[in-house]
Amino acid sequence: MVIIEGTALITGIKGTINMVKSLKSSYDAKTITQAQSDILEHLFTLQIDALALQEKHFAIIHEKEELIKKVVQFEQWEKTESEYELQEIVSGTFVYTSKNTQQFGIPTHWLCTQCWDNRKKSILQRQYVGHMSKLICPRCKFSFNG
Ligand SMILES: [Zn+2]
């Protein structure tokens, strides 16, 4: 889309240059004045087109930067995924656990499956209420007795 518009802009500039070239061969003052007016009008149109194209160019650069960020996040998440595995800790209750906590030097912990599905790493926290305890996700507030 931007390439087509850029090509149209270049064609417009070439058209203006041709108008100037044809003006050189004309000696009639009225014709020259009319041609100058046409050229100015043409230049204003080209300037507006160039600004619109520049705006789209900046939008594409911004979009490209956002896509690069997403690719980096995606690659980081792939690394995280490779370090964890789904485990059933109680019948019907699943968490993600680190495959090898000793290798990475981090304590054993469990991750919330709901946040995991949203590509978020959220460590479940134990919360005590009297003699009972439950695990709660600080991000999505999912909890279960455990
Ligand atoms: Zn969660």
Boltz pocket constraint, residues with backbone or C-beta under 6 A from the ligand:
constraints:
  - pocket:
      binder: B
      contacts: [[A, 112], [A, 113], [A, 114], [A, 115], [A, 116], [A, 122], [A, 137], [A, 138], [A, 139], [A, 140], [A, 141], [A, 142]]
      max_distance: 6.0
